[in-house]
Amino acid sequence: MEAKLSSMIIFTVLCSVAISPVFAQGDARQLVDIGNSALWVEMIDDKVYVTNPQDGKIAIIDANTNTVIDNIDAPMGITIIEIVPEKNKIYASVSDQNKVIVFDFTTHEQIKEIDIGEPEVILFSKSDKPYGQREYTYFETNAVGLKYNHNNEMLYAVHAAVNHINVIDTNTDAVVGTITVGKTPLLIEIDELSNTGYVTNWESNDVSVIDLNTNQVIDSLPTGFVPDQMEIDHDNLRLYVTHHASPHVTVIDLRDKSIETTIQLKGPTHAVALDSKNNLLHVTYTPESGFTGSAFINRVEFIDTTTNTNVGGFDIDNNPFTIAIDSENQRLFAPIIATGEVISLDLSKDPRMLSVLEEQESQEPSQVGGGCLIATATFGTEMANQVQLLREIRDNSLLTTTSGATFMTGFNHIYYLFSPTIADWERQNPIFKESVKAFITPMISTLSIMQLTEHGSEEQVVGLGVLVITLNLGMYVAAPVVAIVKIRSLIKKN
């Protein structure tokens, strides 16, 4: 029954999202009608490809004129596409079908169906009757996420209901292997620089890390509840992960394949896209759907990817399902499944976007959140108890008061000048990492005192803050000075 539930969850969320047609205001926005629904978006050069599951179409939009110039006939329930121009192919997954459909990129004709195996999963009833007399339940399995790897010319297709990834040779369009991952995988992203795959697993609440040289899972990262969409920032070597049931975006360091930090937002997160020109990550919250219920908040947030801080946002009528951004030409496209419209937005002309960019330029890295970079590198994961303690003190004690927030602004202004360098040194030198751990552990112990001020008054924060500072001055300044004086005195006597 768990496998059936997994399939139902994926189908419901992918195909039952209800979103109103307004994403941004002003003359910079246009609406492109593609039919009765619009789900997944991909951009190739000056063309935008959007799946229309209700009508069984892939709409092709001219990004310069914002007009539909063609439609590709596809099966009903088409969900995700992966375009591989060098192979002259478009690959597509279809809800409740155990196939990957292949289209000719030039002629748009369907040329093949790739069977990914296990078309039906059999569930046995819990009846106490003999096995031969029990009722069985059958249901179709399906592929969801698709991603092409230029390094080995393989297409990786997520097989959600049976918890593995199909490896498809794009030269023969045949399955050549499978990779077992976490429970109910949804999407896959590939870092081709390190030839590593990342898979979001809904029910096991983690991200599987795959070495694509060997097609072996090498790690499982507990990023949060129900990890969903991903976006790679190649310039800063980071992977960003949204979550359907956790109010944050997780940041994975692509260099050591570990969790670097989490960026707290206002609720469960969903669509994510990167404007690499401005180092700005666009993040929306969970949209309204039959599975998730009402949207938590209709808003888009912006994260500065150089500092991993929230630099602003603005309200929208409803949350899009996916977002695609052409950074060079500053164009954004967001499909609206309920209306069958695609939002086309000129980022360089939208007044609210320009306001966010101005705020990004003027805002200090410390003003909103931020990661505990040194502690994360020292203890190996953002989920370490010590790192979580520091985050809780910051969010629940310091940032709840004016004096605490003022202190964090000044502290982070200095901290982010050197912390990325220290964190990098720790990752490169284990001995240095252990030295830092020995140095900061006593400090973290004293900071636990600040938990007594959780949601407390200004007086509590200032009073206990002074106490913590005094304790650390005693440990790191006074004690060494006294020791040095005594040692010099003994040397003189001798």
C-alpha positions as CSV (number, residue, x, y, z in Angstrom):
1,M,0.0,0.0,0.0
2,E,3.0,2.3,0.6
3,A,4.0,2.1,-3.0
4,K,0.5,2.9,-4.2
5,L,0.4,5.9,-1.8
6,S,3.8,7.1,-3.2
7,S,2.5,7.0,-6.8
8,M,-0.7,8.8,-5.8
9,I,1.2,11.5,-4.0
10,I,3.5,12.2,-7.0
11,F,0.6,12.2,-9.5
12,T,-1.5,14.5,-7.3
13,V,1.2,17.1,-6.7
14,L,2.4,17.1,-10.3
15,C,-1.0,17.3,-11.9
16,S,-3.4,18.9,-9.4
17,V,-1.7,22.3,-8.7
18,A,-4.2,25.2,-8.9
19,I,-2.5,28.6,-9.4
20,S,-4.0,31.9,-10.5
21,P,-2.6,33.6,-13.6
22,V,-0.8,36.6,-12.1
23,F,2.9,36.2,-11.1
24,A,4.1,39.7,-11.4
25,Q,2.8,43.2,-12.2
26,G,3.6,45.9,-14.7
27,D,4.3,46.1,-18.4
28,A,7.2,43.7,-18.1
29,R,4.8,40.8,-17.7
30,Q,2.9,39.0,-20.5
31,L,0.7,35.9,-20.4
32,V,1.0,33.2,-23.0
33,D,-2.0,30.8,-23.4
34,I,-0.9,27.3,-24.3
35,G,-4.2,25.3,-23.6
36,N,-5.9,23.8,-20.6
37,S,-2.8,23.3,-18.4
38,A,0.9,24.2,-18.1
39,L,3.3,22.3,-15.9
40,W,7.0,21.9,-16.6
41,V,9.2,24.4,-18.4
42,E,12.5,24.0,-20.2
43,M,14.4,26.7,-22.2
44,I,16.7,26.0,-25.2
45,D,18.1,29.1,-26.9
46,D,15.2,31.4,-27.8
47,K,12.5,28.7,-27.4
48,V,10.5,27.7,-24.3
49,Y,9.1,24.2,-24.0
50,V,6.2,23.7,-21.7
51,T,4.3,20.5,-20.9
52,N,0.5,20.5,-21.1
53,P,-0.6,17.3,-19.3
54,Q,-4.3,17.9,-19.6
55,D,-4.3,18.3,-23.4
56,G,-1.3,15.9,-24.1
57,K,0.9,18.6,-25.7
58,I,4.3,20.2,-25.5
59,A,3.9,23.8,-26.3
60,I,6.8,25.7,-28.0
61,I,7.0,29.4,-27.3
62,D,9.1,31.9,-29.1
63,A,10.8,33.8,-26.2
64,N,11.3,36.9,-28.3
65,T,7.7,37.3,-29.3
66,N,6.0,35.4,-26.5
67,T,3.8,33.5,-28.9
68,V,3.2,29.8,-29.3
69,I,4.8,28.7,-32.6
70,D,4.2,25.0,-32.4
71,N,2.8,22.1,-30.4
72,I,4.2,18.6,-30.1
73,D,1.5,15.8,-29.7
74,A,2.2,13.8,-26.6
75,P,0.4,11.3,-24.3
76,M,-2.1,12.7,-21.8
77,G,-0.5,13.2,-18.5
78,I,2.9,14.3,-19.9
79,T,4.9,15.7,-17.0
80,I,8.6,16.4,-17.3
81,I,10.8,16.8,-20.3
82,E,14.6,16.7,-20.9
83,I,15.8,18.2,-24.2
84,V,19.1,16.9,-25.6
85,P,19.8,18.9,-28.8
86,E,23.1,17.1,-29.6
87,K,21.1,13.9,-29.8
88,N,18.3,15.6,-31.7
89,K,15.9,14.2,-29.0
90,I,13.3,15.3,-26.4
91,Y,12.7,12.8,-23.6
92,A,9.5,12.9,-21.6
93,S,7.9,11.1,-18.6
94,V,4.2,10.5,-18.3
95,S,2.2,10.1,-15.2
96,D,1.1,6.5,-14.5
97,Q,3.2,5.1,-17.4
98,N,6.3,3.0,-17.0
99,K,7.8,4.5,-20.2
100,V,10.1,7.3,-21.3
101,I,8.8,8.8,-24.5
102,V,11.3,9.9,-27.1
103,F,10.6,12.7,-29.7
104,D,12.6,13.9,-32.6
105,F,13.8,17.4,-31.7
106,T,13.6,18.6,-35.3
107,T,10.5,17.0,-36.6
108,H,8.7,16.7,-33.3
109,E,7.5,13.2,-34.1
110,Q,7.4,10.5,-31.5
111,I,10.1,8.0,-32.4
112,K,10.3,5.6,-29.5
113,E,9.0,4.4,-26.1
114,I,11.6,3.2,-23.7
115,D,10.2,0.6,-21.3
116,I,11.7,1.2,-17.8
117,G,10.4,-2.1,-16.4
118,E,8.1,-3.1,-13.7
119,P,4.9,-1.8,-15.3
120,E,2.8,-3.0,-12.5
121,V,3.4,-3.3,-8.7
122,I,1.3,-6.0,-7.0
123,L,0.1,-5.4,-3.5
124,F,-1.2,-8.3,-1.5
125,S,-4.3,-7.8,0.7
126,K,-4.1,-8.2,4.4
127,S,-6.8,-10.8,4.3
128,D,-6.4,-13.9,6.5
129,K,-7.6,-16.1,3.6
130,P,-5.1,-18.6,2.0
131,Y,-2.8,-17.0,-0.5
132,G,-4.6,-18.5,-3.5
133,Q,-7.8,-16.9,-2.4
134,R,-6.5,-13.4,-1.5
135,E,-7.3,-10.4,-3.6
136,Y,-4.4,-8.6,-5.2
137,T,-4.1,-4.9,-6.1
138,Y,-2.3,-3.8,-9.3
139,F,-1.2,-0.3,-10.2
140,E,1.0,1.2,-12.9
141,T,4.4,2.6,-12.1
142,N,5.9,5.7,-13.7
143,A,9.0,7.7,-14.3
144,V,9.2,11.3,-13.0
145,G,12.5,13.3,-13.1
146,L,14.8,13.1,-16.1
147,K,18.3,14.4,-16.5
148,Y,20.9,14.0,-19.3
149,N,24.6,13.6,-18.4
150,H,27.0,14.9,-21.1
151,N,29.9,13.1,-19.6
152,N,28.7,9.6,-20.4
153,E,25.8,10.3,-22.7
154,M,23.4,8.6,-20.3
155,L,19.9,9.7,-19.4
156,Y,18.9,9.2,-15.8
157,A,15.2,8.6,-15.3
158,V,13.6,8.5,-11.8
159,H,11.3,5.5,-11.3
160,A,9.4,6.8,-8.3
161,A,7.2,3.9,-7.3
162,V,10.0,1.3,-7.1
163,N,12.7,3.6,-5.6
164,H,15.4,3.5,-8.2
165,I,17.0,5.4,-11.1
166,N,17.0,3.9,-14.6
167,V,20.2,4.5,-16.6
168,I,19.4,4.9,-20.3
169,D,22.0,4.9,-23.1
170,T,20.9,7.7,-25.4
171,N,22.8,6.1,-28.3
172,T,20.5,3.1,-28.2
173,D,17.7,4.5,-26.1
174,A,17.7,1.3,-24.0
175,V,17.9,0.8,-20.2
176,V,21.4,-0.4,-19.3
177,G,21.2,-0.3,-15.5
178,T,19.4,0.8,-12.4
179,I,20.5,2.6,-9.2
180,T,18.6,2.0,-5.9
181,V,18.1,5.3,-4.1
182,G,15.8,6.5,-1.2
183,K,12.1,6.1,-0.8
184,T,9.8,7.7,-3.3
185,P,12.4,9.6,-5.4
186,L,11.1,12.5,-7.4
187,L,13.7,14.6,-9.3
188,I,17.4,14.3,-10.2
189,E,20.0,17.0,-10.8
190,I,23.6,16.4,-12.1
191,D,26.8,18.3,-11.3
192,E,28.8,17.4,-14.4
193,L,32.0,19.0,-13.1
194,S,32.3,16.3,-10.5
195,N,30.1,13.8,-12.4
196,T,27.8,13.5,-9.4
197,G,24.0,13.0,-9.3
198,Y,21.6,14.2,-6.6
199,V,18.1,12.7,-6.1
200,T,15.4,14.1,-3.9
201,N,13.6,11.4,-2.0
202,W,10.2,12.4,-0.7
203,E,9.4,9.7,1.8
204,S,12.8,9.1,3.2
205,N,13.4,12.9,3.6
206,D,16.9,12.9,2.1
207,V,18.9,13.5,-1.0
208,S,20.8,10.5,-2.5
209,V,24.3,11.4,-3.7
210,I,25.4,9.2,-6.7
211,D,28.9,8.8,-8.1
212,L,28.0,8.7,-11.8
213,N,31.4,7.2,-12.7
214,T,30.3,4.0,-11.0
215,N,26.5,4.6,-10.7
216,Q,26.8,3.9,-7.0
217,V,25.1,5.9,-4.2
218,I,27.9,7.2,-2.0
219,D,25.9,9.2,0.6
220,S,22.5,10.2,1.8
221,L,22.0,13.7,3.1
222,P,19.1,14.4,5.5
223,T,18.2,17.9,4.1
224,G,14.7,18.2,5.6
225,F,11.2,17.0,5.2
226,V,10.0,16.1,1.7
227,P,12.9,17.5,-0.4
228,D,11.6,18.6,-3.8
229,Q,13.1,20.8,-6.5
230,M,16.8,21.5,-7.0
231,E,19.0,24.2,-8.7
232,I,22.8,24.2,-9.2
233,D,24.8,27.4,-8.8
234,H,27.9,26.5,-10.9
235,D,29.7,29.8,-10.0
236,N,29.6,29.2,-6.3
237,L,29.6,25.3,-6.4
238,R,26.4,24.9,-4.5
239,L,23.2,22.9,-4.9
240,Y,19.9,24.4,-3.5
241,V,17.1,22.1,-2.4
242,T,13.5,23.1,-1.6
243,H,11.2,21.2,0.7
244,H,7.5,20.6,0.7
245,A,7.3,20.1,4.5
246,S,10.2,22.2,5.9
247,P,10.4,26.0,6.0
248,H,13.8,26.3,4.4
249,V,16.1,25.9,1.5
250,T,19.1,23.5,2.1
251,V,22.5,24.4,0.6
252,I,24.8,21.6,-0.4
253,D,28.5,22.2,-1.0
254,L,29.3,20.5,-4.3
255,R,33.0,20.3,-3.4
256,D,32.7,17.9,-0.5
257,K,29.1,16.9,-1.2
258,S,28.0,17.9,2.3
259,I,25.2,20.2,3.7
260,E,26.7,23.7,4.1
261,T,23.7,25.5,5.6
262,T,20.0,25.9,5.6
263,I,18.3,29.2,4.8
264,Q,15.2,29.8,6.9
265,L,12.1,31.2,5.1
266,K,8.5,31.7,6.1
267,G,7.1,28.2,5.2
268,P,7.5,25.1,3.0
269,T,9.3,25.9,-0.2
270,H,8.7,24.7,-3.8
271,A,9.9,26.2,-7.1
272,V,13.5,27.4,-7.5
273,A,15.5,29.0,-10.3
274,L,18.8,30.9,-10.5
275,D,19.5,34.3,-12.0
276,S,23.3,33.7,-12.3
277,K,23.9,37.2,-13.7
278,N,22.7,38.8,-10.4
279,N,23.6,35.9,-8.1
280,L,19.9,35.8,-7.2
281,L,18.0,32.6,-6.4
282,H,14.2,32.8,-6.9
283,V,12.2,30.7,-4.4
284,T,8.5,30.3,-4.1
285,Y,6.4,28.5,-1.4
286,T,4.4,25.4,-1.6
287,P,1.5,26.0,-4.1
288,E,-2.1,25.0,-3.6
289,S,-2.9,21.5,-4.7
290,G,-5.0,18.5,-3.9
291,F,-2.3,17.0,-1.8
292,T,-0.7,20.0,0.0
293,G,-4.0,21.9,0.5
294,S,-3.9,25.6,0.5
295,A,-0.7,27.4,-0.3
296,F,1.1,28.5,2.8
297,I,1.9,32.0,1.6
298,N,1.7,33.5,-1.9
299,R,5.2,35.1,-2.2
300,V,8.5,34.8,-4.0
301,E,11.7,35.2,-2.0
302,F,15.2,36.1,-3.2
303,I,18.4,34.6,-1.9
304,D,21.8,36.1,-2.6
305,T,23.9,33.1,-3.5
306,T,27.2,34.7,-2.7
307,T,26.2,35.1,1.0
308,N,23.3,32.6,1.2
309,T,21.1,35.3,2.8
310,N,17.5,36.3,2.0
311,V,17.7,39.8,0.5
312,G,14.0,40.4,0.0
313,G,10.9,39.3,-1.7
314,F,7.3,40.4,-2.6
315,D,3.8,39.0,-2.6
316,I,2.3,37.3,-5.6
317,D,-1.3,36.2,-6.3
318,N,-0.2,32.5,-6.2
319,N,2.8,30.3,-6.4
320,P,4.0,28.9,-9.7
321,F,4.8,25.2,-10.2
322,T,8.2,25.7,-11.9
323,I,10.3,28.6,-13.0
324,A,12.9,28.9,-15.7
325,I,15.3,31.9,-16.1
326,D,17.4,33.1,-19.0
327,S,20.0,35.0,-17.0
328,E,21.8,36.5,-20.0
329,N,18.7,38.1,-21.4
330,Q,17.0,38.6,-18.1
331,R,13.8,36.6,-19.0
332,L,11.7,34.5,-16.7
333,F,9.0,32.0,-17.6
334,A,6.6,30.4,-15.0
335,P,3.8,27.9,-16.0
336,I,0.4,28.2,-14.4
337,I,-1.2,24.7,-14.6
338,A,-4.8,25.6,-13.7
339,T,-5.2,28.2,-16.4
340,G,-2.9,26.8,-19.1
341,E,-1.0,30.1,-19.2
342,V,2.8,30.8,-19.0
343,I,4.0,34.0,-17.3
344,S,6.7,35.8,-19.4
345,L,8.6,38.4,-17.3
346,D,11.3,40.8,-18.4
347,L,13.4,40.9,-15.2
348,S,15.2,44.1,-16.3
349,K,12.0,46.1,-16.5
350,D,9.8,44.8,-13.7
351,P,9.8,47.5,-11.0
352,R,9.6,45.1,-8.1
353,M,12.6,43.1,-9.4
354,L,14.6,46.3,-9.7
355,S,13.7,47.1,-6.1
356,V,15.0,43.7,-5.0
357,L,18.2,44.2,-6.9
358,E,18.7,47.6,-5.2
359,E,18.1,46.0,-1.8
360,Q,20.5,43.3,-2.6
361,E,23.3,45.8,-3.3
362,S,22.7,47.8,-0.2
363,Q,22.0,45.0,2.3
364,E,24.7,43.7,4.6
365,P,25.1,39.9,4.6
366,S,24.2,39.8,8.2
367,Q,20.7,41.4,8.0
368,V,18.8,38.2,7.4
369,G,19.8,34.8,8.6
370,G,23.1,33.5,7.2
371,G,25.0,30.3,7.8
372,C,27.3,29.1,10.6
373,L,30.1,28.4,8.1
374,I,32.9,27.7,10.4
375,A,30.9,25.5,12.8
376,T,29.4,23.6,9.9
377,A,32.8,22.9,8.4
378,T,34.1,21.9,11.9
379,F,31.4,19.5,12.8
380,G,30.8,18.2,9.3
381,T,27.1,18.9,8.8
382,E,24.5,21.6,9.3
383,M,22.6,19.1,11.3
384,A,25.2,18.7,14.0
385,N,23.9,19.5,17.5
386,Q,26.5,22.3,17.9
387,V,25.5,24.0,14.7
388,Q,21.8,23.7,15.5
389,L,22.4,25.2,18.9
390,L,24.1,28.2,17.4
391,R,21.2,28.7,14.9
392,E,18.6,28.4,17.7
393,I,20.4,31.0,19.8
394,R,20.6,33.3,16.8
395,D,17.0,32.9,15.7
396,N,15.2,32.4,19.0
397,S,17.2,34.6,21.3
398,L,19.2,37.3,19.6
399,L,17.1,38.2,16.6
400,T,14.0,38.5,18.6
401,T,15.3,41.7,20.3
402,T,16.5,45.0,19.0
403,S,19.8,44.8,20.8
404,G,20.4,41.2,19.7
405,A,19.6,42.0,16.1
406,T,21.9,45.0,16.2
407,F,24.7,42.8,17.6
408,M,24.2,40.2,14.9
409,T,24.4,42.8,12.2
410,G,27.8,44.1,13.4
411,F,29.1,40.6,14.2
412,N,28.2,39.2,10.8
413,H,29.6,42.2,9.0
414,I,33.0,41.1,10.3
415,Y,32.3,37.3,10.4
416,Y,31.6,36.9,6.7
417,L,34.9,38.6,5.8
418,F,36.9,35.6,7.0
419,S,34.6,32.7,7.7
420,P,34.4,31.3,4.1
421,T,38.2,31.2,4.0
422,I,38.4,29.4,7.4
423,A,35.8,26.9,6.3
424,D,37.7,26.2,3.1
425,W,40.9,25.6,5.0
426,E,39.1,23.2,7.4
427,R,37.8,21.1,4.4
428,Q,41.3,20.9,3.0
429,N,43.3,20.2,6.2
430,P,42.0,17.7,8.8
431,I,44.6,18.8,11.4
432,F,43.5,22.5,11.1
433,K,39.9,21.3,11.3
434,E,40.6,19.5,14.7
435,S,42.4,22.6,15.9
436,V,39.5,24.8,15.2
437,K,37.1,22.3,16.9
438,A,39.3,22.4,20.0
439,F,39.3,26.2,20.0
440,I,35.5,26.8,19.4
441,T,34.0,24.0,21.5
442,P,34.4,25.9,24.9
443,M,32.9,29.0,23.3
444,I,29.9,27.1,22.1
445,S,29.4,25.7,25.6
446,T,29.3,29.2,27.0
447,L,26.9,30.4,24.3
448,S,24.3,27.8,25.5
449,I,23.6,30.2,28.4
450,M,21.9,32.4,25.9
451,Q,19.1,29.9,25.5
452,L,17.8,31.2,28.9
453,T,16.8,34.4,27.0
454,E,14.6,32.6,24.4
455,H,11.9,35.2,23.4
456,G,13.0,37.1,26.5
457,S,13.4,40.8,27.2
458,E,16.1,43.3,26.0
459,E,17.5,43.3,29.6
460,Q,17.9,39.5,29.6
461,V,19.7,39.5,26.2
462,V,22.0,42.3,27.2
463,G,22.7,40.8,30.7
464,L,23.4,37.3,29.6
465,G,25.2,38.5,26.6
466,V,27.6,40.5,28.8
467,L,28.1,37.4,30.9
468,V,28.9,35.2,27.9
469,I,31.4,37.8,26.6
470,T,33.0,38.0,30.0
471,L,33.4,34.2,30.2
472,N,35.0,34.0,26.8
473,L,37.4,36.9,27.6
474,G,38.4,35.0,30.7
475,M,39.0,31.8,28.7
476,Y,40.6,33.1,25.6
477,V,42.4,36.3,26.9
478,A,42.7,36.4,30.7
479,A,43.6,32.7,31.3
480,P,46.4,32.6,28.6
481,V,47.8,35.9,29.8
482,V,47.9,34.7,33.4
483,A,49.5,31.4,32.3
484,I,52.2,33.3,30.2
485,V,53.0,35.6,33.2
486,K,53.5,32.6,35.5
487,I,55.6,30.7,33.0
488,R,57.8,33.8,32.5
489,S,58.1,34.2,36.3
490,L,59.2,30.6,36.7
491,I,61.7,30.9,33.9
492,K,63.2,34.0,35.6
493,K,63.5,32.2,39.0
494,N,65.2,29.3,37.4
